[in-house]
């Protein structure tokens, strides 16, 4: 999630991908706080294998991809609880670094968990027509 609109298409693709991977992909971690009617909050992350180096002493790094709290359950510490559990699990898996992309709504929480801004991060993504060569 990147703070953009949650369209029906996005929800369908995300749901189908999670159904396929949860419980079978050892590098996909998900922490949830269930309620009688669904989920109060969830945090989803992935362990990646990279190269060994000063920033990645184990060659592994983690990324927090999704943190979401149902509006009816916000401001109760649920987002903090699932995010903390996910970050600890990424550390336990040997990740030498954990990163995330914070929205304005989540940045304060992530700062209290020890995350700091890292200047210079950039991304290259294909446009609507695909990659331009």
The 8 nearest C-alpha neighbors of each residue, nearest first, counted from 0:
[[1, 65, 2, 64, 3, 66, 5, 67],
 [0, 2, 3, 102, 100, 101, 65, 4],
 [1, 3, 0, 102, 4, 5, 103, 101],
 [4, 2, 1, 5, 0, 6, 102, 9],
 [3, 5, 6, 2, 1, 9, 0, 7],
 [6, 4, 9, 3, 10, 7, 8, 0],
 [7, 5, 9, 8, 4, 10, 11, 3],
 [6, 8, 10, 9, 11, 5, 12, 4],
 [7, 9, 11, 6, 10, 12, 5, 13],
 [10, 8, 6, 12, 7, 11, 13, 5],
 [9, 11, 7, 13, 8, 12, 14, 6],
 [12, 10, 14, 8, 13, 9, 15, 7],
 [11, 13, 9, 15, 14, 10, 16, 8],
 [12, 14, 10, 16, 11, 15, 9, 17],
 [15, 13, 11, 17, 16, 12, 10, 18],
 [16, 14, 18, 12, 17, 13, 11, 19],
 [15, 17, 13, 19, 18, 14, 12, 20],
 [16, 18, 20, 14, 19, 15, 21, 13],
 [19, 17, 15, 16, 20, 21, 14, 22],
 [18, 20, 16, 17, 21, 15, 23, 22],
 [19, 21, 17, 24, 23, 18, 22, 16],
 [22, 20, 23, 17, 18, 19, 24, 27],
 [21, 23, 24, 20, 25, 19, 27, 18],
 [22, 24, 20, 21, 25, 19, 27, 26],
 [25, 23, 20, 26, 27, 22, 21, 28],
 [26, 24, 27, 23, 22, 28, 21, 46],
 [25, 27, 46, 45, 24, 28, 47, 44],
 [28, 26, 45, 24, 25, 44, 29, 46],
 [29, 27, 44, 43, 45, 26, 30, 85],
 [30, 28, 43, 42, 44, 31, 27, 85],
 [31, 29, 42, 81, 41, 85, 43, 28],
 [32, 30, 41, 40, 33, 81, 42, 29],
 [31, 33, 40, 39, 38, 41, 34, 81],
 [34, 32, 38, 39, 37, 31, 35, 40],
 [33, 35, 37, 38, 36, 39, 32, 40],
 [34, 36, 37, 33, 38, 39, 32, 72],
 [37, 35, 34, 38, 33, 39, 69, 32],
 [38, 36, 34, 33, 35, 39, 32, 40],
 [39, 37, 33, 34, 40, 32, 31, 36],
 [38, 40, 69, 32, 72, 33, 68, 34],
 [41, 39, 68, 32, 38, 67, 31, 78],
 [40, 42, 31, 67, 30, 66, 81, 32],
 [43, 41, 66, 30, 65, 82, 81, 29],
 [44, 42, 29, 65, 28, 64, 63, 30],
 [45, 43, 63, 64, 28, 62, 27, 29],
 [44, 46, 27, 26, 62, 61, 28, 47],
 [45, 47, 61, 26, 60, 62, 59, 27],
 [48, 46, 60, 59, 61, 45, 49, 26],
 [49, 47, 59, 58, 60, 46, 50, 57],
 [48, 50, 58, 59, 47, 51, 60, 55],
 [49, 51, 58, 52, 48, 55, 59, 57],
 [52, 50, 58, 56, 55, 57, 49, 53],
 [51, 53, 55, 56, 54, 50, 58, 57],
 [52, 54, 55, 56, 51, 95, 57, 58],
 [53, 55, 52, 56, 96, 95, 51, 58],
 [54, 56, 52, 58, 95, 51, 53, 57],
 [57, 55, 52, 51, 53, 58, 95, 54],
 [58, 56, 59, 55, 95, 51, 93, 94],
 [57, 59, 51, 50, 49, 55, 56, 48],
 [60, 58, 48, 94, 57, 47, 49, 95],
 [61, 59, 94, 96, 47, 95, 97, 46],
 [62, 60, 97, 46, 45, 94, 89, 47],
 [61, 63, 98, 44, 97, 45, 99, 64],
 [62, 64, 44, 99, 65, 43, 98, 61],
 [65, 63, 44, 43, 62, 99, 0, 66],
 [66, 64, 43, 42, 0, 63, 67, 44],
 [67, 65, 42, 41, 43, 78, 82, 68],
 [66, 68, 41, 40, 65, 42, 69, 78],
 [69, 67, 40, 39, 78, 73, 70, 72],
 [68, 70, 39, 72, 71, 40, 73, 67],
 [71, 69, 73, 72, 68, 39, 74, 67],
 [70, 72, 69, 73, 39, 68, 74, 75],
 [73, 71, 69, 70, 39, 75, 68, 74],
 [74, 72, 70, 75, 71, 68, 69, 77],
 [73, 75, 76, 72, 77, 78, 70, 71],
 [76, 74, 73, 77, 72, 78, 79, 80],
 [77, 75, 79, 78, 74, 80, 73, 72],
 [76, 78, 80, 79, 75, 40, 81, 39],
 [79, 77, 80, 81, 76, 40, 68, 82],
 [78, 80, 76, 82, 77, 81, 83, 108],
 [79, 81, 77, 83, 78, 82, 76, 84],
 [82, 80, 84, 78, 83, 30, 42, 79],
 [83, 81, 85, 79, 84, 42, 80, 78],
 [82, 84, 86, 80, 85, 81, 79, 87],
 [85, 83, 81, 87, 82, 86, 88, 80],
 [86, 84, 82, 88, 83, 87, 81, 89],
 [85, 87, 89, 83, 88, 84, 82, 90],
 [86, 88, 90, 84, 89, 85, 91, 83],
 [89, 87, 91, 85, 90, 86, 92, 84],
 [90, 88, 86, 92, 91, 87, 94, 61],
 [89, 91, 87, 94, 93, 88, 92, 86],
 [90, 92, 88, 93, 89, 87, 94, 86],
 [93, 91, 89, 90, 94, 88, 46, 59],
 [94, 92, 90, 91, 95, 59, 57, 89],
 [95, 93, 60, 59, 90, 96, 61, 89],
 [94, 96, 55, 60, 57, 56, 59, 93],
 [95, 97, 60, 94, 61, 55, 98, 54],
 [98, 96, 61, 62, 60, 94, 95, 99],
 [99, 97, 62, 63, 61, 96, 100, 114],
 [100, 98, 63, 62, 101, 64, 97, 114],
 [99, 101, 102, 98, 1, 64, 63, 106],
 [102, 100, 106, 105, 99, 103, 109, 104],
 [101, 103, 105, 104, 106, 2, 100, 1],
 [102, 104, 106, 105, 101, 107, 2, 100],
 [103, 105, 102, 106, 107, 101, 108, 2],
 [106, 104, 102, 108, 103, 107, 101, 109],
 [107, 105, 109, 101, 103, 108, 104, 102],
 [108, 106, 110, 109, 105, 111, 104, 103],
 [107, 109, 111, 110, 106, 105, 112, 79],
 [108, 110, 112, 106, 111, 114, 107, 105],
 [109, 111, 114, 113, 107, 112, 108, 106],
 [112, 110, 108, 109, 113, 107, 114, 106],
 [113, 111, 109, 110, 114, 108, 83, 79],
 [114, 112, 110, 111, 115, 109, 108, 116],
 [115, 113, 110, 109, 112, 116, 111, 98],
 [114, 116, 110, 117, 113, 109, 112, 98],
 [117, 115, 118, 114, 110, 101, 106, 100],
 [118, 116, 115, 119, 120, 114, 98, 99],
 [119, 117, 120, 116, 121, 115, 100, 98],
 [118, 120, 121, 117, 116, 122, 115, 100],
 [121, 119, 118, 117, 122, 116, 100, 123],
 [120, 122, 119, 123, 118, 124, 117, 100],
 [123, 121, 124, 120, 119, 125, 100, 126],
 [122, 124, 125, 121, 126, 130, 120, 131],
 [125, 123, 122, 126, 130, 129, 127, 131],
 [124, 126, 130, 129, 127, 123, 131, 128],
 [125, 127, 129, 128, 130, 124, 131, 123],
 [128, 126, 129, 125, 130, 124, 131, 123],
 [129, 127, 126, 130, 125, 131, 124, 132],
 [130, 128, 125, 126, 127, 131, 124, 132],
 [129, 131, 125, 132, 126, 128, 124, 127],
 [132, 130, 129, 125, 126, 128, 124, 127],
 [131, 130, 129, 125, 128, 126, 124, 123]]
